[in-house]
Amino acid sequence: MAVLGTLTRRIDRARTTMRRATLVPMLVRGGVALCGLLAITVAWPVPVLTGRYALFIAAVAVYPAFAPRGRGATVAAVAAVGGWILDTAWYDARVALWRVLALATLLYLAHTLTALAAVLPTDAEVDSDVVTGWLLRAGAVTLVSAVLTVLALGLTADLAGGAFLIATLAGLAAAVGLTLLLARLLRRP
């Protein structure tokens, strides 16, 4: 009997939330779902997307739109990256630059829109300039990242051999050092 009461309360709460929902927060959540679905579509191999696991994979991609405050965005991003690794390693798909850039852009947009959706109550009255500014900043970040990626790939042809190995090790050391610094700063009172 307690289970039925809990279920009834949750259904009533969902109805109230949907009745009070406003347009902008729902559009942000729709953007989260769309970016997640597109990222999964770009990443996963076509035979898997058209197979029996398609509905489960789509549910993982869309889940952060319904619960943006949880770990759903991380699970969806890991699922997309896992699908890309599956496609390139198991199905021997060619690693194409457009696909890598599209996947990175979609994952970033899904991540940043999920962060926005997490702080926007579904019944908030939000000016569209807030979302427009948010998306313009996200677009600038993805554009700069894409340009730097293409430039870095162009340099890899010039930095073959020992210089490339040294640059790679220096980059890894910097990433580890920055991670340790951030972890230390977070623990500081």
C-alpha positions as CSV (number, residue, x, y, z in Angstrom):
1,M,0.0,0.0,0.0
2,A,2.9,2.4,0.8
3,V,4.4,1.8,-2.7
4,L,1.1,2.7,-4.4
5,G,0.9,5.9,-2.3
6,T,4.5,6.9,-3.2
7,L,3.8,6.2,-6.9
8,T,0.6,8.3,-6.7
9,R,2.4,11.2,-5.1
10,R,5.2,11.1,-7.7
11,I,2.6,11.1,-10.6
12,D,0.8,14.1,-9.0
13,R,4.1,15.9,-8.6
14,A,5.0,15.3,-12.2
15,R,1.6,16.6,-13.3
16,T,2.0,19.7,-11.3
17,T,5.5,20.3,-12.6
18,M,4.3,19.9,-16.2
19,R,1.3,22.2,-15.7
20,R,3.5,25.0,-14.2
21,A,6.4,24.6,-16.7
22,T,7.4,27.6,-18.8
23,L,8.7,27.7,-22.3
24,V,12.4,28.6,-21.9
25,P,13.4,25.9,-19.3
26,M,11.6,23.3,-21.4
27,L,13.4,24.4,-24.6
28,V,16.7,24.1,-22.7
29,R,15.8,20.6,-21.7
30,G,14.8,19.9,-25.3
31,G,18.2,21.1,-26.4
32,V,19.8,18.7,-23.9
33,A,17.8,15.8,-25.4
34,L,18.5,16.8,-29.0
35,C,22.3,17.3,-28.4
36,G,22.4,13.9,-26.6
37,L,20.6,12.1,-29.4
38,L,22.7,13.7,-32.1
39,A,25.9,12.9,-30.2
40,I,24.8,9.2,-29.9
41,T,23.9,9.2,-33.6
42,V,27.3,10.6,-34.6
43,A,29.2,8.3,-32.3
44,W,27.6,4.8,-32.5
45,P,27.8,2.4,-35.4
46,V,24.8,2.3,-37.6
47,P,24.2,-1.5,-37.1
48,V,23.9,-1.0,-33.3
49,L,21.7,2.1,-33.7
50,T,19.3,0.2,-35.9
51,G,19.4,-2.9,-33.7
52,R,17.6,-4.0,-30.6
53,Y,19.6,-1.7,-28.3
54,A,18.6,1.5,-30.1
55,L,15.8,2.3,-27.6
56,F,18.0,1.8,-24.6
57,I,20.8,3.9,-26.1
58,A,18.3,6.7,-27.0
59,A,17.0,6.6,-23.4
60,V,20.5,7.0,-22.0
61,A,21.0,10.0,-24.3
62,V,17.7,11.7,-23.4
63,Y,17.8,11.0,-19.6
64,P,19.8,14.1,-18.7
65,A,16.9,16.3,-20.1
66,F,14.6,14.8,-17.5
67,A,17.0,14.8,-14.5
68,P,19.7,17.3,-15.2
69,R,21.0,17.5,-11.6
70,G,22.1,13.8,-11.5
71,R,24.9,11.8,-13.1
72,G,22.8,11.3,-16.3
73,A,24.9,13.7,-18.3
74,T,28.1,11.9,-17.4
75,V,26.6,8.5,-18.3
76,A,25.3,9.9,-21.6
77,A,28.7,11.4,-22.5
78,V,30.5,8.1,-21.5
79,A,28.0,6.2,-23.6
80,A,28.7,8.4,-26.6
81,V,32.4,8.1,-26.3
82,G,32.1,4.4,-25.8
83,G,30.0,4.1,-29.0
84,W,32.7,6.1,-30.9
85,I,35.4,3.8,-29.5
86,L,33.3,0.7,-30.4
87,D,32.7,2.1,-34.0
88,T,36.4,2.9,-34.6
89,A,38.0,-0.1,-32.8
90,W,35.5,-3.0,-33.4
91,Y,33.7,-1.9,-36.6
92,D,36.9,-0.4,-38.1
93,A,35.3,2.9,-39.0
94,R,37.7,5.5,-40.3
95,V,38.4,8.3,-37.9
96,A,37.2,11.4,-39.7
97,L,37.9,14.9,-38.5
98,W,34.3,16.1,-39.1
99,R,33.0,13.3,-36.9
100,V,35.4,14.0,-34.0
101,L,34.6,17.7,-34.1
102,A,30.9,17.0,-34.3
103,L,31.0,14.6,-31.4
104,A,33.1,17.0,-29.3
105,T,30.8,19.9,-30.1
106,L,27.6,18.0,-29.4
107,L,29.0,16.6,-26.1
108,Y,30.0,20.1,-25.0
109,L,26.7,21.6,-25.9
110,A,24.8,18.8,-24.1
111,H,27.1,19.3,-21.1
112,T,26.6,23.0,-20.9
113,L,22.9,22.9,-21.6
114,T,22.5,20.3,-18.8
115,A,24.3,22.6,-16.4
116,L,21.9,25.4,-17.4
117,A,18.9,23.1,-17.1
118,A,20.1,22.0,-13.6
119,V,19.9,25.6,-12.3
120,L,16.7,26.6,-14.1
121,P,13.5,25.6,-12.3
122,T,10.9,24.3,-14.8
123,D,8.5,27.1,-13.8
124,A,11.1,29.9,-14.0
125,E,10.3,33.0,-16.1
126,V,13.6,33.4,-18.0
127,D,14.4,36.1,-20.5
128,S,15.5,34.5,-23.8
129,D,18.7,36.7,-23.7
130,V,20.0,34.5,-20.9
131,V,19.9,31.4,-23.1
132,T,21.1,33.3,-26.1
133,G,24.2,34.5,-24.2
134,W,24.8,31.1,-22.9
135,L,24.7,29.5,-26.3
136,L,26.9,32.3,-27.9
137,R,29.5,31.6,-25.3
138,A,29.2,27.8,-25.9
139,G,29.5,28.4,-29.6
140,A,32.6,30.5,-29.1
141,V,34.2,27.8,-27.0
142,T,33.4,25.1,-29.6
143,L,34.7,27.3,-32.5
144,V,38.0,28.0,-30.7
145,S,38.4,24.4,-29.8
146,A,37.7,23.3,-33.4
147,V,40.3,25.7,-34.8
148,L,42.9,24.7,-32.2
149,T,42.2,21.0,-32.9
150,V,42.8,21.6,-36.7
151,L,45.9,23.6,-36.0
152,A,47.3,20.9,-33.6
153,L,46.6,18.2,-36.2
154,G,48.5,20.3,-38.8
155,L,51.4,20.6,-36.4
156,T,51.6,16.8,-35.8
157,A,52.8,16.3,-39.4
158,D,55.6,18.8,-38.7
159,L,56.5,17.5,-35.3
160,A,57.1,13.8,-36.1
161,G,59.4,11.7,-34.1
162,G,61.1,12.7,-30.9
163,A,59.8,16.3,-30.8
164,F,56.2,15.0,-31.0
165,L,56.9,12.5,-28.2
166,I,58.4,15.2,-26.0
167,A,55.4,17.5,-26.7
168,T,53.0,14.7,-25.8
169,L,54.7,13.9,-22.6
170,A,54.9,17.6,-21.6
171,G,51.2,18.0,-22.3
172,L,50.3,14.9,-20.2
173,A,52.5,16.2,-17.4
174,A,50.8,19.6,-17.5
175,A,47.3,17.9,-17.4
176,V,48.3,15.8,-14.4
177,G,49.8,18.8,-12.7
178,L,46.8,20.9,-13.3
179,T,44.5,18.2,-12.0
180,L,46.6,17.8,-8.8
181,L,46.5,21.6,-8.3
182,L,42.8,21.8,-8.7
183,A,42.3,18.9,-6.4
184,R,44.5,20.6,-3.8
185,L,42.6,23.9,-4.2
186,L,39.3,22.1,-3.7
187,R,40.4,20.6,-0.4
188,R,41.7,23.9,0.9
189,P,39.6,25.4,3.7
